[in-house]
Amino acid sequence: MSSRSRPTSSSPGRTSSPSARPMCPVGRSISPIEQSSSSSSSTTGSQLVGLAEGSSLVEVVREDDPAVACDRSDSHPSAIPLMDFSWVDPNVVEKSSTYSTAECVAEFFVKNPALKPGGLSSYFDVVPCGPTEKVCMGRPGDGPPFFYMYTCFFSDLRVSLPFDTFTMGVLRALNVAPTQVHPNTWASLQAFRLLCDVMCLHPSPSCFLCYYASHPAKKASWHSLVGRTGSVLFDLFAGSYKRFKEHFVKVIIRPEATTIFFDESGGSRFPLYWTRKPCGFKEWSRPREGVDELKILSLFDALPRRLPCRTLLGAYAKLGRWAAVRGMGFYFCV
């Protein structure tokens, strides 16, 4: 991982390439102190891409209801929980999960056999949520670290765990937890990652973000990236994404996976819990060096705008990545 910078009032992420420059919105300079403030290897994360394609069932463990809200803006394990939801949109706070029993969680993965990850149970415990548990809650006391995931991330958008370095880099750059990102933005991220994979390129958070703008709401809510005028890569996965807000599970990180999600200093590689101040920017600076990054920009600049995100991800889920691309071959005749 490369160094982090601090555009506006939040911390952007580390890139997926150890040699890449710090990411920042246009007009933000990076000081030598910020350039050397932190670094961590992305080798572990990149080696774990595709672990969610196995066949064993996820281990489900019953977790006591924490019933505690906390603000973990820095997502650091030593942060102190606070009983405060005033900074969160009421529409988020009022939602509780329908996955309130171990049976419900197990049934979800049984009905979605493609989501039974071979390596997942070695790194995580997927557990139900208590009746008063909210998706914007943080880590209560000294309990094990965790993060929430909406089930539609798995079933609709084919998000896999553990996250690769690209996904962690985007979350860190935006300073948002996984469930703080709207599903339509997750879909665009997934489509970008898939196309880079097809073109045998390593996706770059900076390359992805330079096609978007970010305008956080005054109160924390589901964050969406907005395609910049003339640079909208993908159309919306769903014009009105409904029935996802009450369907979330808790993913507890086992000690064996600590190095995957935490760096040497103990800081998380992306925010595990909801943050008060997602990163806002009108324009993210385009990478100007790096062979892979320049090639990615060249290829995506040449593609037609508003590619059908739902079609691409759906074909990939049913037919595999190469069949999906062959079925959309006319989009690549540029």
C-alpha positions in Angstrom: 0.0 0.0 0.0 1.2 3.5 -0.7 1.0 6.6 1.5 -2.3 8.2 2.5 -3.3 11.8 2.0 -6.0 13.9 3.5 -8.2 15.7 1.0 -10.9 18.0 2.4 -11.7 16.8 5.9 -11.2 13.0 5.6 -8.5 10.5 4.9 -8.3 9.0 1.4 -7.1 5.6 0.8 -4.0 3.7 -0.1 -3.7 2.6 -3.7 -3.6 -1.1 -4.7 -0.1 -0.8 -5.9 2.8 -0.3 -3.4 4.6 1.9 -5.9 1.7 4.2 -6.8 1.6 7.8 -5.7 -0.8 8.9 -3.0 -4.3 9.5 -4.3 -5.9 12.9 -4.0 -8.5 15.1 -5.5 -7.4 17.7 -8.0 -5.7 20.7 -6.4 -4.7 18.9 -3.2 -0.9 18.8 -2.7 0.7 16.0 -0.7 3.2 16.9 2.0 6.4 14.9 2.7 5.0 14.1 6.1 1.8 12.7 4.6 3.7 10.7 2.0 5.6 8.9 4.7 2.8 8.7 7.3 1.9 5.1 6.7 2.6 2.2 4.4 1.7 -1.4 4.2 2.1 -4.3 1.8 -0.8 -5.1 -0.5 0.6 -8.6 -1.3 -1.7 -10.4 1.1 -4.8 -8.7 -0.2 -4.0 -9.3 -3.8 -3.3 -12.9 -3.2 -6.7 -13.4 -1.8 -8.7 -12.3 -4.8 -11.2 -15.1 -5.8 -11.2 -16.9 -2.4 -15.0 -16.5 -2.4 -15.4 -19.0 -5.2 -15.1 -22.2 -3.2 -17.8 -24.6 -2.2 -17.8 -25.0 1.6 -20.6 -23.5 3.7 -20.0 -20.4 5.8 -19.6 -21.1 9.5 -22.4 -19.4 11.4 -22.0 -18.4 15.0 -24.5 -16.8 17.3 -23.4 -13.4 18.5 -24.9 -11.5 21.5 -26.6 -8.3 20.6 -24.2 -5.4 21.4 -27.0 -2.9 21.6 -24.4 -0.1 21.6 -23.9 2.6 19.0 -20.5 4.2 18.5 -18.7 6.6 16.3 -15.6 5.1 14.9 -14.5 7.7 12.4 -10.9 6.5 12.3 -11.9 2.8 12.4 -9.1 2.1 14.8 -9.4 -0.9 17.2 -8.7 1.3 20.3 -11.4 3.9 19.6 -14.0 4.4 22.3 -17.7 3.7 21.5 -20.1 6.6 21.9 -23.8 6.3 22.4 -24.6 8.8 19.6 -26.6 8.6 16.4 -27.2 12.3 15.9 -24.7 12.4 13.0 -26.5 9.6 11.1 -29.5 10.0 8.8 -32.7 8.8 10.7 -33.5 6.6 7.7 -30.4 4.6 8.5 -30.9 4.4 12.2 -34.5 3.2 12.0 -33.6 0.0 10.1 -32.9 -3.3 11.9 -31.8 -6.5 10.2 -34.1 -9.3 9.1 -31.2 -11.6 9.6 -31.7 -12.0 13.3 -31.1 -15.8 13.7 -28.3 -18.2 12.7 -30.9 -20.1 10.7 -31.7 -17.1 8.6 -28.0 -16.5 7.8 -27.4 -20.2 7.0 -30.5 -20.3 4.7 -29.3 -17.3 2.7 -26.0 -19.0 1.8 -27.8 -22.3 1.1 -30.1 -20.5 -1.4 -27.1 -18.8 -3.0 -24.7 -21.8 -3.5 -22.3 -19.7 -5.6 -21.6 -17.6 -2.5 -20.3 -20.5 -0.3 -16.7 -19.4 -0.2 -14.1 -22.0 0.3 -11.7 -19.8 2.3 -14.2 -17.6 4.0 -14.8 -19.7 7.2 -11.0 -19.6 7.8 -11.1 -15.8 8.1 -14.6 -14.8 9.2 -17.6 -15.8 11.2 -20.8 -14.5 9.5 -23.4 -14.0 12.3 -26.9 -12.6 12.7 -27.7 -9.2 14.1 -29.6 -8.4 17.3 -33.1 -6.7 17.2 -31.6 -3.3 18.3 -28.4 -3.5 16.2 -28.0 -0.9 13.5 -25.8 -1.1 10.4 -24.1 2.2 11.5 -23.0 0.8 14.8 -19.4 0.4 15.7 -17.3 -1.9 17.8 -18.6 -2.1 21.4 -15.8 -2.1 23.9 -13.0 -4.6 23.3 -15.0 -7.1 21.3 -13.5 -8.6 18.1 -13.4 -6.4 15.1 -16.2 -6.7 12.5 -18.0 -5.0 9.7 -21.5 -5.2 8.3 -22.4 -6.4 4.8 -25.8 -6.1 3.0 -26.7 -9.5 1.6 -27.4 -7.9 -1.8 -23.7 -7.2 -2.1 -23.3 -11.0 -2.3 -26.4 -12.1 -4.2 -26.8 -9.2 -6.7 -23.4 -7.7 -7.0 -21.1 -10.7 -6.5 -18.9 -9.0 -4.0 -16.4 -11.5 -2.6 -14.5 -11.7 0.7 -11.8 -10.9 1.6 -11.8 -7.7 -0.3 -8.9 -7.2 -2.8 -6.5 -4.3 -2.5 -8.4 -2.3 -5.1 -11.7 -2.5 -3.2 -10.0 -1.7 0.1 -8.2 1.2 -1.5 -11.5 2.7 -2.8 -13.2 2.4 0.6 -10.2 4.0 2.2 -10.0 6.8 -0.3 -13.7 7.6 0.2 -13.4 7.1 4.0 -16.5 4.9 4.1 -17.4 1.5 5.6 -18.7 -1.2 3.2 -22.4 -0.7 4.0 -22.0 3.1 3.8 -21.6 2.7 0.1 -24.9 2.6 -1.9 -25.4 -0.6 -3.9 -25.4 1.2 -7.2 -21.9 2.5 -6.5 -20.8 -0.9 -5.4 -22.1 -2.2 -8.8 -20.0 0.4 -10.7 -16.9 -0.6 -8.6 -17.5 -4.3 -9.4 -18.0 -3.6 -13.1 -14.8 -1.6 -13.2 -12.8 -4.3 -11.4 -14.2 -7.0 -13.8 -13.3 -5.1 -16.9 -9.8 -4.5 -15.6 -9.5 -8.2 -14.9 -10.7 -9.1 -18.4 -8.0 -6.8 -19.8 -5.4 -8.4 -17.6 -4.8 -5.1 -15.7 -4.6 -4.4 -12.0 -7.5 -2.0 -11.1 -6.4 1.3 -9.6 -8.5 3.2 -7.1 -7.3 6.5 -8.6 -8.3 5.4 -12.1 -11.7 4.5 -10.9 -12.3 7.6 -8.9 -11.2 10.0 -11.6 -14.4 9.3 -13.5 -16.6 10.4 -10.5 -17.4 13.1 -8.1 -18.3 12.7 -4.4 -20.8 14.9 -2.6 -21.4 13.6 1.0 -24.7 14.4 2.7 -24.7 16.6 5.8 -25.7 13.5 7.9 -24.2 10.1 7.2 -26.2 8.1 4.8 -25.7 5.7 1.9 -23.0 7.3 -0.1 -23.1 7.4 -3.9 -20.5 8.5 -6.4 -21.8 10.7 -9.2 -20.4 10.2 -12.7 -18.8 13.4 -14.0 -20.3 15.0 -17.1 -19.2 13.1 -20.2 -17.4 10.5 -18.1 -20.2 8.2 -16.9 -18.8 4.8 -17.3 -21.8 2.7 -16.3 -25.5 3.1 -16.1 -27.3 2.4 -12.8 -27.6 -1.2 -11.7 -31.1 -0.3 -10.5 -33.0 3.0 -11.1 -34.4 2.6 -7.6 -32.6 0.1 -5.5 -35.1 -1.1 -2.9 -35.4 -3.7 -0.2 -31.7 -3.8 0.8 -31.7 -1.6 3.9 -33.0 -4.2 6.3 -31.0 -7.1 5.0 -27.5 -7.1 6.5 -25.3 -9.5 8.4 -22.2 -9.1 10.7 -18.9 -10.3 9.5 -16.5 -10.9 12.4 -12.8 -11.0 11.6 -11.0 -13.9 13.1 -7.5 -13.4 14.6 -6.0 -15.3 11.7 -7.2 -12.6 9.3 -5.8 -9.6 11.3 -2.9 -9.0 8.8 -5.3 -8.9 5.9 -7.4 -6.0 7.3 -5.0 -4.3 9.6 -1.5 -2.8 9.0 1.5 -3.1 11.2 0.4 -0.1 13.3 -3.0 -1.7 14.0 -4.9 0.7 11.8 -7.5 -0.9 9.5 -6.9 -0.9 5.8 -10.4 0.6 5.2 -13.0 1.9 7.6 -14.8 -1.0 9.2 -17.5 1.2 10.7 -19.5 4.1 9.5 -17.7 7.4 9.5 -18.9 11.0 10.1 -17.0 12.6 7.2 -16.8 10.7 3.9 -14.3 12.2 1.4 -15.9 14.8 -0.9 -14.4 16.0 -4.1 -15.5 17.5 -7.4 -12.7 15.9 -9.4 -10.1 13.3 -8.5 -6.7 13.8 -10.1 -5.9 11.5 -13.0 -2.8 9.3 -12.6 0.0 10.6 -14.8 2.5 7.8 -14.4 2.5 4.0 -14.1 2.2 1.7 -17.1 -0.9 -0.1 -15.9 -2.7 3.1 -14.8 -2.1 4.9 -18.0 -3.2 1.8 -20.0 -6.4 1.6 -17.9 -7.2 5.2 -18.6 -6.5 4.9 -22.3 -8.9 1.8 -22.6 -11.7 3.2 -20.4 -11.5 6.6 -22.2 -12.1 4.8 -25.5 -15.1 2.8 -24.3 -18.7 4.0 -24.9 -20.3 5.7 -22.0 -23.0 4.2 -19.8 -22.1 0.6 -20.3 -24.9 -1.7 -19.0 -23.7 -2.5 -15.5 -26.5 -5.0 -14.6 -26.0 -6.9 -17.9 -22.3 -7.2 -17.3 -22.5 -8.4 -13.7 -25.4 -10.7 -14.5 -23.6 -12.4 -17.4 -20.5 -12.7 -15.3 -22.5 -14.4 -12.4 -24.2 -16.9 -14.8 -21.6 -17.6 -17.5 -18.2 -16.6 -16.1 -16.1 -13.6 -17.0 -15.0 -14.6 -20.4 -18.4 -15.6 -21.6 -19.8 -12.4 -20.2 -17.3 -10.3 -22.2 -17.8 -12.4 -25.4 -21.5 -11.7 -25.0 -20.8 -8.0 -24.9 -18.1 -8.0 -27.5 -19.6 -5.2 -29.5 -19.0 -2.8 -26.6 -15.3 -3.4 -27.0 -15.1 -2.7 -30.7 -13.7 0.8 -30.3 
